[in-house]
Amino acid sequence: VVDAHVLALCTRLKSNVYGQVRLYGAASWGVGAFAMGVINDFYGFEYNFILYGSLSAAAILLAWWKITNPAPLAQQASGTDGEKDSEGSSIQHLLTVLLQWRSIAFFTEMLVVGMGVGVVERLLFIYLMTDLGGSAMLCGTVVLVTVAFEIPIFHHAHTILIHLGHAGCLSIAYLCYFVRVWGYTLLTPETRHWILALEVLHGFTFALLYSAAVEYARLLAPPEWSSLVQSVLNVTYYNLGNGLGALLGGYIMQNYGARTMYRGFSAMICVLFIFRITAITVKACCQRVNGEGSSRCRSIRTSHHTLPQQVRVEQVHVDDDPAFTGQ
């Protein structure tokens, strides 16, 4: 809901500042995780529950007070008077959008990526503390490092997205995930602190990926269904993906060991990386054969340098993603 609200504001203001807003969540997550690690080591975990409950109550009150229905914002930005035409406002229209093959491919991909992220976010601390002998403070420091490198990526996410496109951003995220997670399997109790260097890549494996995914879902969704499509993305990525990843990863971890589990999931995401690179290469070859590549590149380059920033927010289109087009 918060993502949909911010995206609706971006549409109304004709300026994509989603990443610059989202970075505050990353910063609070990192500071909170580090603080919880210190509290756990020195005072006990019970105080963390009290702190979590208090902050959750404050967040609910702020959401109730400040967050409005994003649909009117999107309608105001598009110049409508709040009336929806029969096709755009119908559930049938929403189902038509969600059942398109590019939508199915996108959400399936997010499910697989969510599974990969799930074994990191749900099982890494178990591996770090049991297999590598790490402390709760080290776990908190790990999160602090991850979000420290999320912040600049979120801040410049829109600029990166304009230059690389959805497919390029996702490809980089998958490659960084592979390097990061495979690196976990090379750590020993003596070298466990090198995990902090690996966590630098989290800025790409999450911030770059999620910014591209949120923007792609926004472009897929009819304006009046923005909140629901963002909810589908969150449910697919976080709830189903992370949950299935933690379940399957936990089984593999218990029966075959953490290193086997992390190697398997890093290989799975590597397959997605190969798929993305192949799609980009095939589309580039098709454009070159059809004589469209050079003219299109000149058009994009010219528009990027001549259009004002307020207009550039709409430059990245769903059809520009080579993995989800028929080209």
Salt bridges, closest charged atoms under 4 A:
GLU109 OE1 - ARG276 NH2 2.87
GLU121 OE1 - ARG122 NH1 3.53
GLU150 OE2 - HIS202 NE2 2.69
GLU199 OE1 - ARG180 NH2 2.67
GLU215 OE2 - ARG218 NH2 2.78
GLU314 OE1 - ARG218 NH2 3.56
ASP319 OD1 - ARG102 NH2 2.95
ASP320 OD1 - ARG296 NH2 2.26
ASP321 OD1 - ARG276 NH1 2.87
